[in-house]
Amino acid sequence: MKSELGPSERIVFHSPALFLPYAIIVHMIDSSIAASARKKAYINIVLPLFISSVIAYLDRINIGYAALTMNKDLGFSAQIFGMGAGIFFAGYIIFEVPGALIAERFSPRLWLARIMVSWGAVSGLMAFISTPMQFYIVRFLLGAAEASLYPVIYASCIPRWFGPKDRARAIALLLTSLQFSGIVGAPLAGWLIDVPFFGLRGWQGLFIIEAIPAIIFGFVLVYWMADWPEQAKWLTKEEKSFLSEQYKKEVELKKSVRHYSVREALCNPEVLKLCLAYFLWITGFWGFNYWMPTVLKSVSGWSNFAIGWLIVVPMSLSLVTMLALGHSSSKTGERRWHGAIGLFIAAAGLGIGAFMKDPWISFFFVILAGIGVYAPFGVWWSYPTTFLSGTAAAGAVGLINSCGNVGGFVGPYITGFIKDLTGSFAGAWVYLAVSLLLGGLLILTFRKQPTDQSQAGNTRITS
């Protein structure tokens, strides 16, 4: 029997998708656009930021490995080295907040490029120091050149491309750069410091070789990244609209709860608690990172090359731990325990490891400390942007990072001071452990949910 339905009606009859409710179809389209936009943002925003962070961190930590031979060559005491390592953060602190505000107001991309070119040039000068004063001056200038790098990334770059529900995961992935640079940089540095470089000592070659990529990549960054979704040539019109609306609605939601000026953000009690917690954490973080190669060598007597390769172990394990915590935090929305648990582990590693004389047992506690000091990073920087945005977020993140950088000065310096005073690193390691423990306890006092942003990441495309 011949059907009485027309051709177009038969098509409707045989197309089950067209029977789906309109809202479901729209949601499916939006989900597809959102997934595509996020994927492109990972490739064109997170990846260049990841590379920038790897280079930055290599230039930060190479001083810890250079110290294995540089201190003896130049006659630097533990206190002189601790002062020079820490004074980097004095320069960083002075220019931190102004730099973050300049980048937010004008162009994060161009500001990051400026940072990379200038710090690469200054980092290379480390190869030519010969006196403590020269050491202090170049380290101070290096901090000034790099100032505001991470606040710009956390407060100005990532929030424009990732909603609250995806932000912890994106930051955790980005900050695997810290461990990746350790995994690559530690064996490289352990090898280079024992190899002459065109008539220069190995540690001098280390500074020159690791400075060059920063200058080159600074120019690459200008053409790879974009400041805003609507400026990205690699997004479709629909993807630009989705990301722009996502950010706009998140900002409006925060303002509907409370609109913070820069001044109000900097005086907010929650921001001040973040500042103190970060100071305590970073005191332990940089005290551990700058002195760990020297401490491990003093306990074990192992070669520079062996120490460089062994440090790959804690870096690799901390990378896995940080990713797992970032993923878990994004999935559950819980941040306090996800941040504090790592600091408790690090405190145990340093506090107990301080009294271990066997090289391999000592190394086991170095592994624990390494896992702990890095673990909270993926969660930490997603917290301030849950209740702040725009210039308020940029200023607050700059202040938080500045307070942490005070700890970056205090930790290495006090470690060197205690070592010269007592002749042992044990007391210094205990001091760092207490600082980490207190930082973890303070994190547990943070507000559970600063604002309910559960809907902020579910922005729908509007035509």
C-alpha positions in Angstrom: 0.0 0.0 0.0 1.4 3.4 -1.0 2.1 5.9 1.8 0.1 9.1 1.8 2.9 11.0 3.5 4.9 13.5 1.5 8.6 13.2 1.2 9.4 15.8 3.8 7.0 14.2 6.2 8.6 10.9 5.7 12.0 12.4 6.5 10.6 13.7 9.8 9.1 10.3 10.5 12.5 8.6 9.9 14.6 11.1 11.9 14.2 10.2 15.6 16.6 13.1 16.6 14.0 15.6 15.5 11.6 14.2 18.1 14.0 15.2 20.9 12.8 18.2 22.9 14.3 21.4 21.6 16.0 22.2 24.9 17.9 18.9 24.8 19.1 19.6 21.2 20.3 23.0 22.2 22.1 21.6 25.3 23.8 19.0 23.1 25.0 21.8 20.7 26.2 23.9 23.6 28.0 21.0 25.1 29.8 20.3 21.8 30.8 24.0 21.4 31.9 24.2 25.1 34.1 21.0 24.7 35.6 22.3 21.5 36.3 25.7 23.0 38.0 24.2 26.1 40.1 21.9 24.0 41.4 24.8 21.9 42.0 26.9 25.1 44.1 24.1 26.5 46.2 24.0 23.3 46.5 27.8 22.8 46.4 29.1 26.4 47.4 26.4 28.9 50.2 25.0 26.7 52.1 28.3 26.1 51.6 29.2 29.7 52.9 25.7 30.6 56.1 26.2 28.6 56.6 29.7 30.1 56.3 28.2 33.6 58.8 25.4 32.8 61.3 28.0 31.6 60.7 30.3 34.6 61.0 27.5 37.1 64.2 26.2 35.5 65.7 29.7 35.9 64.5 29.8 39.5 65.8 26.4 40.7 69.1 26.2 38.8 70.6 28.2 41.7 70.1 25.3 44.0 72.1 23.0 41.7 74.7 25.6 40.9 75.3 25.9 44.6 76.8 22.4 44.7 80.0 23.9 43.0 79.4 27.6 42.8 79.6 28.2 46.6 83.0 26.6 46.9 84.3 28.3 43.8 83.3 31.8 45.0 83.8 31.2 48.7 80.1 31.7 49.6 79.0 30.6 53.1 75.6 29.0 53.7 74.3 32.4 55.0 75.5 34.3 51.9 73.9 31.7 49.6 70.6 31.8 51.6 70.5 35.6 51.4 71.2 35.6 47.7 68.6 32.8 47.0 66.0 34.6 49.0 66.6 38.2 47.9 65.2 37.2 44.5 61.8 37.5 46.2 62.5 41.0 47.4 62.6 42.3 43.9 59.5 40.1 43.1 57.5 41.6 45.9 58.1 45.3 45.0 56.8 44.9 41.5 54.2 42.1 42.0 50.9 43.9 42.5 51.7 46.8 40.1 52.6 44.3 37.4 49.5 42.3 37.9 47.3 45.4 37.7 49.1 46.6 34.5 48.6 43.3 32.8 44.9 43.1 33.7 44.2 46.6 32.5 46.2 46.4 29.2 47.5 43.0 27.9 48.4 39.9 29.9 50.0 38.4 26.8 52.4 41.3 26.1 53.2 41.6 29.8 54.1 38.0 30.0 56.3 38.4 26.9 58.1 41.3 28.5 58.7 39.3 31.7 60.3 36.4 29.8 62.6 38.5 27.7 63.8 40.6 30.6 64.3 37.8 33.1 66.1 35.7 30.4 68.6 38.5 29.9 69.1 39.0 33.7 69.4 35.3 34.4 72.3 35.0 32.0 74.2 37.6 34.0 74.4 35.1 36.9 77.2 33.4 35.0 79.5 36.4 35.6 79.1 37.2 39.3 82.1 36.9 41.5 81.3 38.7 44.8 78.4 38.4 47.3 77.2 41.9 46.4 77.0 41.1 42.7 75.2 37.9 43.6 72.6 39.9 45.7 72.1 42.6 43.0 71.6 40.1 40.1 69.2 38.0 42.1 67.2 41.1 43.1 67.0 42.2 39.5 65.9 38.7 38.4 63.0 38.8 40.9 62.1 42.3 39.7 62.1 41.1 36.1 59.9 38.0 36.8 57.6 39.8 39.1 53.8 39.2 38.6 54.3 36.2 36.2 52.1 33.8 38.2 49.5 36.3 39.4 48.9 37.3 35.7 48.5 33.7 34.8 46.2 32.9 37.7 44.0 36.0 37.8 44.1 37.4 34.2 44.7 34.5 31.8 43.1 31.4 33.1 39.7 32.9 34.3 39.0 34.4 30.9 39.2 31.0 29.3 38.0 28.5 31.9 34.9 28.5 34.1 35.0 27.8 37.9 34.2 24.1 37.4 37.2 23.6 35.1 39.6 26.1 36.6 41.2 23.9 39.3 41.9 21.2 36.7 43.4 23.7 34.2 45.6 25.2 36.9 46.7 21.8 38.1 47.6 20.8 34.6 49.5 24.1 34.0 51.4 23.7 37.3 52.7 20.3 36.5 55.2 22.5 34.8 56.9 22.9 38.2 57.6 19.2 38.5 58.2 18.7 34.8 61.0 21.4 34.9 62.4 19.5 37.9 62.3 16.2 36.1 64.1 17.7 33.1 66.1 20.3 34.9 67.6 18.3 37.8 69.5 15.7 35.7 70.5 18.4 33.2 71.8 20.7 35.9 73.5 17.8 37.7 75.4 17.0 34.5 76.1 20.6 33.4 77.7 21.8 36.6 80.5 19.3 36.1 81.1 20.1 32.5 83.3 23.1 31.4 81.6 25.6 29.0 83.8 27.4 26.5 86.4 28.2 29.2 83.7 28.9 31.9 82.9 26.7 34.9 80.0 24.3 34.6 77.7 26.4 36.9 78.3 29.4 34.7 77.4 27.4 31.6 74.2 26.3 33.4 73.0 29.9 33.8 73.7 30.9 30.2 72.2 27.8 28.6 69.0 28.0 30.7 68.6 31.8 30.0 68.4 31.5 26.2 64.9 29.8 26.0 63.3 32.5 28.0 64.3 35.3 25.6 63.3 33.2 22.5 59.9 32.1 23.9 59.0 35.6 24.9 58.6 36.5 21.3 56.8 33.3 20.5 54.2 34.1 23.2 53.1 37.3 21.5 51.9 35.5 18.4 50.6 32.3 20.0 48.3 33.5 22.7 45.3 35.9 22.8 44.2 38.2 25.6 40.5 37.6 25.1 38.3 34.9 23.5 36.9 37.4 20.9 40.5 38.2 19.8 41.4 34.5 19.2 41.8 33.7 15.5 41.7 30.0 16.4 38.2 30.0 17.8 34.9 29.9 15.8 32.3 32.6 16.2 30.2 30.3 18.4 33.2 29.3 20.6 34.1 33.0 21.1 30.6 33.7 22.1 30.5 30.8 24.6 33.7 31.7 26.4 32.9 35.4 26.5 29.5 34.8 27.9 30.9 32.3 30.4 33.3 34.9 31.8 30.8 37.7 31.7 28.2 35.7 33.6 30.7 34.6 36.2 31.8 38.2 36.8 28.1 39.3 37.1 27.4 36.5 39.5 30.2 37.6 41.8 29.1 41.2 41.6 25.6 40.1 42.5 26.9 38.6 45.7 29.4 41.5 46.3 31.4 43.8 44.2 34.9 44.2 45.4 37.1 47.2 44.7 40.9 46.6 44.6 41.2 48.2 48.0 38.4 46.1 49.5 39.9 42.9 48.0 43.3 43.7 49.5 41.7 44.2 53.0 39.3 41.3 52.8 39.8 38.9 55.8 39.7 35.8 53.6 42.4 37.3 51.3 44.5 38.1 54.4 44.2 34.5 55.6 45.3 33.4 52.2 48.3 35.7 52.4 49.4 34.2 55.8 48.8 30.6 54.7 50.8 31.1 51.5 53.6 32.8 53.4 53.9 29.8 55.7 53.7 27.3 52.8 56.2 29.1 50.6 58.6 29.5 53.5 58.8 25.7 53.6 58.6 25.3 49.8 61.5 27.4 48.8 63.6 26.6 51.9 63.2 22.9 50.8 63.8 23.5 47.1 66.8 25.7 47.2 68.6 23.7 49.9 67.5 20.2 49.1 70.3 19.2 46.7 73.0 20.5 49.1 71.3 18.8 52.1 71.0 15.5 50.2 74.7 15.7 49.1 75.8 16.4 52.7 74.0 13.4 54.0 74.9 11.0 51.2 78.1 12.1 49.6 76.6 11.1 46.2 77.8 12.7 43.0 76.1 15.8 41.5 75.0 13.7 38.6 73.4 11.1 40.8 71.6 13.7 42.9 70.2 15.3 39.8 68.7 12.0 38.6 67.4 10.9 42.1 65.5 14.2 42.4 63.4 13.0 39.4 61.7 10.5 41.8 60.0 13.1 44.2 59.2 15.4 41.2 57.5 12.6 39.3 55.5 11.4 42.3 54.5 14.9 43.3 53.3 15.5 39.7 50.9 12.6 39.9 49.7 13.6 43.3 49.0 17.2 42.3 47.0 16.1 39.2 45.0 13.7 41.3 44.2 16.4 43.9 43.3 19.0 41.2 41.0 16.5 39.5 39.4 15.5 42.8 38.8 19.1 43.8 37.2 19.9 40.5 35.0 16.9 40.8 33.9 17.4 44.4 34.2 21.2 44.8 36.1 20.7 48.1 39.3 22.8 48.4 40.4 23.1 52.1 41.5 19.5 52.7 42.8 19.1 49.2 45.2 22.0 50.0 46.0 21.2 53.6 46.8 17.4 53.3 49.9 18.1 51.1 51.4 20.5 53.7 50.9 17.9 56.5 52.8 15.3 54.4 55.6 17.8 53.7 55.8 18.7 57.4 56.2 15.0 58.3 58.8 14.5 55.6 61.0 17.5 56.7 60.4 17.1 60.5 61.3 13.4 60.6 63.8 13.5 57.8 65.8 16.1 59.7 67.1 13.4 62.1 67.8 10.6 59.6 71.4 9.8 59.0 71.1 6.9 56.6 71.2 8.3 53.0 68.4 6.2 51.6 66.1 6.7 54.6 66.8 10.4 54.3 66.0 10.3 50.6 62.7 8.6 51.4 61.7 11.6 53.5 62.9 13.9 50.8 60.4 12.2 48.6 57.6 12.7 51.1 58.5 16.4 51.5 58.7 16.8 47.7 55.2 15.3 47.2 53.8 17.4 50.0 55.1 20.9 49.1 54.0 20.7 45.5 50.7 18.8 45.9 48.3 21.8 46.8 49.3 24.0 43.8 46.5 22.8 41.6 43.9 23.6 44.1 45.3 26.7 45.7 45.1 29.3 42.9 41.5 28.3 42.0 40.3 29.6 45.4 40.8 33.4 45.2 38.9 33.6 41.9 35.8 31.9 43.4 34.9 35.2 45.0 37.0 37.8 43.2 37.4 38.9 39.5 38.9 41.5 37.3 41.3 44.0 38.9 40.2 42.9 42.4 41.3 39.4 41.7 44.5 40.6 40.0 45.4 42.8 43.0 44.5 40.1 45.6 46.4 37.4 43.8 49.4 39.7 43.5 49.2 40.5 47.2 48.9 36.8 48.1 51.8 35.9 45.9 53.9 38.8 47.3 53.3 37.5 50.9 54.3 34.0 49.7 57.4 35.5 48.2 58.3 37.0 51.6 58.4 33.4 52.7 60.5 32.7 49.6 63.1 35.0 51.2 62.7 33.9 54.8 62.8 30.1 54.1 66.2 29.9 52.3 67.8 32.6 54.4 66.8 31.2 57.8 67.9 27.7 56.6 71.4 29.1 55.7 71.5 31.1 59.0 70.7 28.1 61.1 73.2 25.9 59.2 76.0 28.4 59.9 74.9 28.8 63.5 74.6 25.1 64.4 76.7 23.4 61.8 73.7 21.2 60.8 70.6 21.4 58.7 68.4 19.5 61.2 67.2 22.6 63.1 66.5 24.4 59.8 64.5 21.4 58.5 62.4 21.4 61.7 61.7 25.1 61.3 60.5 24.6 57.8 58.3 21.6 58.9 56.6 23.8 61.6 55.9 26.5 59.0 54.3 24.0 56.7 52.2 22.4 59.5 50.9 25.8 60.5 50.1 26.7 56.9 48.1 23.5 56.5 46.1 24.2 59.7 45.3 27.7 58.6 44.0 26.4 55.2 41.4 24.4 57.1 40.0 27.6 58.5 39.1 29.0 55.0 35.4 29.4 54.2 34.0 26.3 52.8 32.2 27.9 49.8 32.9 31.6 49.3 30.1 31.9 46.7 27.8 29.4 45.0 29.1 29.3 41.5 27.7 25.9 40.5 25.9 27.5 37.6 28.7 29.8 36.5 30.4 27.2 34.5 27.2 26.1 32.7 26.8 29.1 30.5 24.6 28.5 27.4 25.2 30.1 24.0 22.9 33.0 23.3 22.3 34.3 19.9 
